[in-house]
Amino acid sequence: MRLATFSTGDGHHLGVVQGDEVADVTAADGRLGPDLGAVLQAGLLAEVAGAAVRAPRLPRAGIALAAPVLRPPKFLAIGLNYAKHVEESGAEVPAHQLWFNKQSTCVIGSGAPVHVPKASSVVDYEGELAFVVGRRCRHVPAGRAPEAIAGYTICNDVSVRDWQFRTPTMTMGKSFDTHGPIGPWLVTADEVPDPGKLQVSTEVNGERRQNSNTADLIFGVDHIVSYVSHFMTLYPGDVIPTGTPSGVGAGFKPPKFLRPGDTMRLSVEGLGEQTQRLVAFQG
């Protein structure tokens, strides 16, 4: 299933995307909403398919998609996890996974505008495969990691590079408002048989900047789940991007940072695509 959170006249609803239509499962069953995160936390994901059968259909065109999980309990991210990205960064291949967190207040839907902040103009893109945790878990063996995953989505780990390197944790440069687009929807894990063999690409103003495959991951999805779950409990709705491939703006000589008016298009094989337009800070 493709599960999307979308805006309605009475708030947010959860829907199942079916071709050119969206089945409004919240309208069919009031327990199933207002977003995917709430459904996962309530342990009701198994109820969604049945509700979709009897749910009213809405035309997908014109529906405003929000982030599948509106406010993730945790928004964690791993750095330097593609071999070629490590090379373009001039870094050494990490012996251990390098983690930082993005504050959940940076989350937006895939079509919402991304702000170039007042504090900096050194803004970069990072197209990534992300997964969403489906169950509470701790100390997960790598071989059982798929049991912990509800599904997969696309994340743009927008990064303010000068702020990113002011502290070793990188959190400040990764958490500006609007700098965590996820979506357009979540594809359930049963429809992604091998997350280690997916094409990942990013275009800026029609120019292909990133073009890679998750086969280049240093630490695969199973190892990520296992590693993280050994130092913290994972909860339903946690969002975890898996790292970005080579081709980020900072990797070009001279760098190709984003400017107001730029348009980004990110895709991951089998998961659809998301787009964002850069705008000057609003508010």
C-alpha positions as MATLAB code, in Angstrom:
seq = 'MRLATFSTGDGHHLGVVQGDEVADVTAADGRLGPDLGAVLQAGLLAEVAGAAVRAPRLPRAGIALAAPVLRPPKFLAIGLNYAKHVEESGAEVPAHQLWFNKQSTCVIGSGAPVHVPKASSVVDYEGELAFVVGRRCRHVPAGRAPEAIAGYTICNDVSVRDWQFRTPTMTMGKSFDTHGPIGPWLVTADEVPDPGKLQVSTEVNGERRQNSNTADLIFGVDHIVSYVSHFMTLYPGDVIPTGTPSGVGAGFKPPKFLRPGDTMRLSVEGLGEQTQRLVAFQG';
ca = [
       0.000    0.000    0.000;
       0.912    3.619   -0.511;
      -0.168    5.495    2.619;
      -0.501    9.265    2.482;
      -1.473   11.951    4.942;
      -3.458   14.769    3.357;
      -5.240   17.951    4.336;
      -9.035   18.172    4.473;
     -11.552   20.736    5.629;
     -11.583   19.191    9.098;
      -7.846   18.611    9.496;
      -5.602   15.786    8.346;
      -6.723   12.364    7.164;
      -4.892    9.165    6.304;
      -5.443    7.788    2.825;
      -4.439    4.877    0.621;
      -3.245    6.020   -2.805;
      -4.771    3.863   -5.541;
      -3.912    5.049   -9.026;
      -5.452    8.477   -9.582;
      -7.550    8.259   -6.430;
      -7.046    8.338   -2.680;
      -9.189    6.158   -0.416;
      -9.978    8.274    2.656;
      -9.596    5.630    5.362;
     -10.050    8.162    8.177;
     -13.529    8.921    6.807;
     -14.255    5.180    6.781;
     -12.905    4.534   10.286;
     -12.343    7.422   12.667;
      -9.669    5.476   14.532;
      -7.403    5.621   11.468;
      -5.999    9.104   11.623;
      -5.095   11.876   11.573;
      -1.816   10.605   10.111;
       0.248    7.483    9.654;
       2.192    8.110   12.849;
      -0.965    8.036   14.960;
      -2.125    4.827   13.284;
       1.210    3.127   13.892;
       1.294    4.245   17.514;
      -2.200    2.817   18.013;
      -1.174   -0.494   16.445;
      -3.852   -0.211   13.756;
      -1.854   -0.544   10.529;
      -3.436   -3.950    9.816;
      -6.871   -2.293    9.797;
      -6.054    0.104    6.974;
      -6.440   -2.271    4.010;
      -9.927   -3.305    5.074;
     -10.996    0.289    5.646;
      -9.719    1.247    2.193;
     -12.203   -1.137    0.565;
     -15.188    0.766    1.964;
     -13.620    4.233    2.087;
     -14.828    7.135   -0.089;
     -12.550    7.922   -3.022;
     -11.127   11.333   -3.748;
      -9.317   12.430   -6.926;
      -5.596   12.571   -6.235;
      -5.167   15.669   -8.358;
      -5.561   18.721   -6.208;
      -5.141   16.932   -2.860;
      -2.554   18.620   -0.658;
      -0.250   15.912    0.666;
       1.363   16.430    4.052;
       4.264   14.481    5.508;
       3.126   10.857    6.070;
       4.155   11.238    9.731;
       3.356   14.788   10.803;
       5.572   14.861   13.910;
       7.820   11.816   14.205;
       8.671   10.813   17.789;
      12.284   10.715   16.586;
      13.838   11.912   13.336;
      17.282   10.299   13.233;
      19.795   10.346   10.410;
      23.083    8.672    9.552;
      26.025   10.482    7.991;
      28.665    9.340    5.490;
      26.862    6.126    4.610;
      27.482    5.936    0.850;
      30.996    4.977   -0.228;
      31.154    7.505   -3.069;
      29.783   10.275   -0.866;
      32.550    9.578    1.641;
      35.033    9.921   -1.226;
      33.619   13.248   -2.452;
      33.622   14.540    1.135;
      37.328   13.782    1.535;
      36.572   11.789    4.663;
      37.585    8.327    5.809;
      35.154    5.424    5.668;
      33.625    5.360    9.166;
      34.345    2.325   11.309;
      31.059    2.885   13.137;
      27.764    4.453   12.154;
      27.714    8.251   12.514;
      24.415    9.525   13.890;
      22.740   12.889   14.383;
      19.153   13.963   14.852;
      16.932   16.318   12.907;
      14.358   18.065   15.078;
      10.842   16.955   14.165;
       9.776   20.607   13.742;
      11.660   20.647   10.424;
       9.265   18.106    8.868;
       7.107   19.181    5.918;
       5.300   17.389    3.108;
       6.957   16.693   -0.189;
       5.380   19.592   -2.105;
       5.732   22.301    0.525;
       8.272   25.100   -0.015;
      11.724   24.919    1.571;
      12.962   28.151    3.133;
      16.406   29.631    2.630;
      16.860   30.949    6.178;
      17.834   34.435    7.266;
      20.831   33.024    9.135;
      22.611   31.496    6.123;
      22.543   31.087    2.361;
      24.688   27.920    2.331;
      21.796   25.512    1.758;
      22.254   22.053    0.259;
      20.088   19.073   -0.710;
      20.498   15.403    0.230;
      18.154   12.876   -1.398;
      17.717    9.788    0.761;
      15.843    6.544    1.224;
      14.123    6.632    4.614;
      12.175    4.076    6.593;
       9.495    4.423    9.243;
       9.509    2.229   12.331;
       6.359    0.178   12.750;
       6.671   -1.287   16.223;
       8.292   -0.603   19.568;
      11.577   -2.497   19.673;
      14.962   -2.721   21.356;
      18.112   -4.819   20.702;
      16.891   -6.008   17.308;
      19.102   -8.651   15.624;
      19.958   -7.613   12.060;
      18.191  -10.706   10.749;
      14.921   -9.560   12.308;
      15.176   -5.893   11.347;
      12.468   -6.130    8.632;
       9.939   -6.932   11.365;
      10.504   -3.465   12.824;
       9.866   -1.512    9.605;
       6.418   -0.302    8.589;
       7.575    0.954    5.213;
       9.749    3.279    3.174;
       9.604    6.850    1.953;
      11.813    9.608    0.515;
      13.576   12.226    2.617;
      15.385   15.388    1.608;
      17.914   15.961    4.382;
      18.214   19.682    3.626;
      21.428   20.944    5.202;
      22.724   24.395    6.105;
      26.392   23.606    5.648;
      28.052   26.377    7.647;
      25.791   25.759   10.648;
      26.185   21.990   10.210;
      29.897   22.131   11.024;
      29.708   24.590   13.917;
      29.245   21.660   16.296;
      30.292   18.002   16.062;
      26.676   16.812   16.327;
      25.551   18.609   13.116;
      22.026   18.955   14.569;
      21.763   22.746   14.165;
      22.587   22.660   10.467;
      20.126   19.833    9.864;
      17.081   21.149   11.731;
      16.091   24.517   10.295;
      12.334   24.850    9.806;
      11.118   23.232    6.538;
      14.405   21.345    6.116;
      12.965   17.855    6.544;
      10.646   17.067    3.622;
       9.384   13.467    3.716;
       6.939   11.750    1.380;
       5.057   11.902   -0.853;
       3.744    8.804    0.926;
       4.921    5.666    2.664;
       5.162    2.416    0.694;
       4.588   -0.506    3.037;
       7.517   -2.859    3.561;
       5.836   -5.797    1.807;
       6.121   -3.861   -1.471;
       9.860   -3.157   -1.090;
      11.457   -6.615   -1.192;
      15.077   -5.389   -1.236;
      15.822   -1.865    0.043;
      19.480   -2.513   -0.777;
      18.894   -2.335   -4.541;
      17.018    0.920   -5.195;
      17.946    3.776   -7.515;
      18.176    7.167   -5.803;
      18.283   10.421   -7.738;
      18.044   14.170   -7.186;
      17.567   16.885   -9.796;
      17.939   20.629   -9.295;
      16.256   22.774  -11.948;
      16.210   19.710  -14.209;
      19.935   18.971  -13.782;
      20.646   15.507  -12.438;
      22.917   15.981   -9.429;
      22.611   12.648   -7.605;
      22.262    9.321   -9.391;
      23.132    6.298   -7.295;
      21.853    3.053   -5.845;
      21.380    1.894   -2.280;
      23.796   -0.916   -3.148;
      26.467    1.724   -2.385;
      25.363    1.950    1.252;
      28.137    1.186    3.728;
      25.660    0.167    6.438;
      22.470   -1.352    5.062;
      18.973   -0.951    6.448;
      19.102   -4.121    8.570;
      22.324   -3.057   10.250;
      20.998    0.452   10.813;
      17.922   -0.854   12.640;
      19.994   -3.221   14.751;
      22.658   -0.647   15.634;
      20.279    2.135   16.609;
      18.025   -0.178   18.606;
      20.974   -1.191   20.759;
      21.356    2.315   22.194;
      17.750    3.527   22.217;
      14.251    2.142   22.024;
      12.613    2.654   18.640;
       8.951    3.634   18.563;
       6.228    3.450   15.915;
       6.439    6.506   13.698;
      10.170    7.136   14.143;
      11.618    8.286   10.796;
      15.149    7.245    9.858;
      16.818    8.386    6.605;
      19.673    6.101    5.562;
      22.224    8.597    4.231;
      22.792   10.433    0.980;
      24.775    9.391   -2.086;
      27.413   11.428   -3.896;
      26.469   14.523   -5.860;
      25.531   16.934   -3.073;
      26.033   20.600   -3.851;
      28.999   20.878   -1.507;
      30.800   18.189   -3.490;
      31.090   20.270   -6.672;
      34.000   22.584   -7.436;
      32.870   25.287   -7.063;
      29.972   24.215   -4.819;
      26.438   24.324   -6.193;
      24.360   25.497   -3.261;
      20.642   26.188   -3.502;
      19.113   29.584   -4.133;
      15.567   30.970   -3.912;
      13.618   29.907   -6.979;
      15.435   26.579   -7.393;
      13.301   23.463   -7.770;
      14.359   20.046   -6.488;
      12.978   16.707   -7.612;
      13.914   13.601   -5.626;
      13.061   10.011   -6.474;
      13.695    6.564   -5.068;
      12.866    3.538   -7.167;
       9.386    2.220   -6.385;
       8.577    5.011   -3.910;
       7.528    7.805   -6.248;
       9.026   11.274   -6.211;
       8.849   14.491   -4.249;
       9.422   18.068   -5.332;
      10.221   21.272   -3.476;
      10.778   24.865   -4.466;
      13.252   27.061   -2.604;
      11.875   30.341   -1.299;
      13.330   33.111    0.833;
      12.475   32.909    4.533;
       8.855   33.744    5.212;
       7.621   34.980    8.563;
];
